[in-house]
Amino acid sequence: MTLSLVLSLLALALVRGTPILLAALGGVLSERAGIVNIALEGEMTAGAFAAALLSYFTRDPWIGAIGGVAVGAAVGFALGFAATRWRVDQIVAGMGINLICTGGAAFGLIYVFNQAGVTPQVPAINQALWPMVVLGIALAAALQWAIARTPIGLRLRACGENPHAARAAGIDPLAVRLYASAIAGGLAGLGGVFLALGELNLYSDGMIAGRGFIALAAVIFGRWTPIGAAGVALIFGLLEALQFALQGNIAWLPSDFLQALPYIAALLALLGASGRYRPPAAEGKPYP
Amino acid sequence: MLDDVDLTCEAGEIHALVGENGAGKSTLAAIAAGEIAADAGTIERSGRIGLVHQHFALIDRLRVWENVVLGHEPQRGGTIDRGAACAFVRELGERYGLEVDPEAVVETLPVGIRQRVELLRELARDPGILILDEPTAALSPSEVERLFGTIALLTQRGVGVLVITHKLDEVFAHARRVTVLRRGRVVEERPISATTREQVARAMIGGEIPAIPEREPTHGAIAVRVSGLAVPGAIENLSLQIAAGEILGIAGVEGNGQSALADALAGLTAYRGTIERPHSIGVIPQDRLLEAVIPNWSLLENVMLGRERATSAKASWRIDRAAARAQCAAIVERFDVRAASIDATLSTLSGGNQQKLVVGRALVDNPAFVIAYNPTRGIDIGATATVHTELLAARNRGAAILLISFELDELFALSDRILVMTRGALRGEFSERRFDREAIGRLMVSA
């Protein structure tokens, strides 16, 4: 294997890994605040679809990108609202959001574009692909620092570990969880924008393809730290890139197996991680 | 829960709030500290009211300094000034005799030190009144002395301290005033100098302390026979026998293999050696919340837990709910468990009432062998008397009872025979109720 081949493989790994990384950072944020976030998949879908839709109608991909992030944040806010104000079970709320978002996008395709499966081509921001990759890695470092060192980071952790103690210290755990969930949705939405407008120039059904759940695996395997989750997300990206590189080159290996590689890796990672890593103590528990 | 309660705590005084389990002491504290809202009434305060919880409300995985400064972090350029925070914790600790390593992670600290952290956290907010809810329940005697030393320093600085307790020794040794709460009402409020222990105790339980039943002579055959018992890391080659109708007390400092002994006898841990014991057994576990009950379940469900078949006379695939309800109601009645109903969630009960239910469940089927591990830890005079009465009644009926307790008074009151456990071995035998407090105490701390 030549050096240029290795470099192009690594470049592909960064591109494939970045949407997972962005969603995983959102997952870390909301889970450290105490909200289990299985809605990352739906938030990515909502972000990708909204970005394509807005870009199509405004012909301005930047409005599409900002809109995609905003819609992702709104979905995250809805999850946070259901989990905090209505005390809905967070897993159930997350599943519901995933179904609404994937179903809503499929419905929107037919309703708006009168065609199933895929939008027409829309203006994209392909030139911003690499800046977004860099932004993702920089965000991971910044969040790592903020969670460990800043007052808001300490308060976030307190809400995920023991919201009652946080309340006694004058912090409003409901507000912290709500905003953390909204920001998480925005980050996952940005992951969706990256796929729809950064890599491609359209939205198609199933384009998220479980990346939200892989991001969740990255959160757990990265031990709920931004740097850890980002690293694992990029490893999943590398596996996706490997799948591209190997496809057609190894005759005896079915391509279906290669395509399943990242998912199998996520499953194995979770098997290895289960029981060994401790999630935030109050994660998933409604407050008060 | 509470009805028309008036309470005043003055600056610089130690005020004791006493009452039985479920009298409403913790509820009153939570209302005063603003953690829960009252339906009616007013709270006037000069300065903040701080509350140190009975089950510490710390964030276990954060460091000491993080717990203390949470919500009012010292900052430098947008980040937390960790050095300043640690220095603050050290300085506060030195001022009040609460030395703790600020960098330690809370979950690695023993209970007594965790309480210091919780005190530091409240003191960091400069309270006018500090409420301590059962502060000595988990402390050793020397830690208790130290705590009251800290409290004295606080009162000298003009802080009013409200101590919630049911240990009358502490009330009469340290407090200036005492308020007695019974079933949600204030039944007595006096300066310590104008009352007596007997008067306060009567006010707490609303009558005389029930007398413990007579110890009937019992001469049973050996019911429990343990020989050559070994549990890795805890017990090596331990042998003991308990006769039917005998209470064998195990004295010792916590952590000398008592848990392993109880677990091996209950069949909860692997062991080497032989244990012969009756099939019918009742267990009062060491840790109520961890081993004895499911807090989110109702009283009824907790009483049935593990005894689903015992509630019904005929072996059946379904639970006889009517019989189970009748039996649960009988336990609630006989053991004076105070609950809204047998369908109430167990966690809504006070600790003492939960414990009475656990004891009732262990004894209701008249087991031939009972393991009682600290059966009255953290519960009040009335509940303790109930538990002691029932254990003696079980003995008089012919049950063999293993009583493991860290309180010598309890062992002396109940045991027919006492063995001392140190480092996984039994030494010293005090039989025929000839107990020598000093000799037992010496054996407990001998290496």
HADDOCK unambig.tbl for C-alpha pairs under 7 A between the chains (distance, minus, plus):
assign (segid A and resid 149 and name CA) (segid B and resid 79 and name CA) 5.56 0.50 0.50
assign (segid A and resid 149 and name CA) (segid B and resid 80 and name CA) 5.77 0.50 0.50
assign (segid A and resid 150 and name CA) (segid B and resid 78 and name CA) 6.57 0.50 0.50
assign (segid A and resid 150 and name CA) (segid B and resid 79 and name CA) 4.40 0.50 0.50
assign (segid A and resid 150 and name CA) (segid B and resid 80 and name CA) 5.31 0.50 0.50
assign (segid A and resid 151 and name CA) (segid B and resid 73 and name CA) 6.27 0.50 0.50
assign (segid A and resid 151 and name CA) (segid B and resid 79 and name CA) 6.60 0.50 0.50
assign (segid A and resid 151 and name CA) (segid B and resid 80 and name CA) 5.91 0.50 0.50
assign (segid A and resid 155 and name CA) (segid B and resid 70 and name CA) 6.85 0.50 0.50
assign (segid A and resid 158 and name CA) (segid B and resid 59 and name CA) 6.83 0.50 0.50
assign (segid A and resid 161 and name CA) (segid B and resid 59 and name CA) 6.24 0.50 0.50
assign (segid A and resid 162 and name CA) (segid B and resid 59 and name CA) 5.76 0.50 0.50
assign (segid A and resid 165 and name CA) (segid B and resid 57 and name CA) 5.51 0.50 0.50
assign (segid A and resid 165 and name CA) (segid B and resid 58 and name CA) 6.12 0.50 0.50
assign (segid A and resid 165 and name CA) (segid B and resid 59 and name CA) 6.79 0.50 0.50
assign (segid A and resid 169 and name CA) (segid B and resid 70 and name CA) 6.25 0.50 0.50
assign (segid A and resid 169 and name CA) (segid B and resid 71 and name CA) 5.40 0.50 0.50
assign (segid A and resid 170 and name CA) (segid B and resid 71 and name CA) 6.08 0.50 0.50
assign (segid A and resid 171 and name CA) (segid B and resid 71 and name CA) 6.39 0.50 0.50
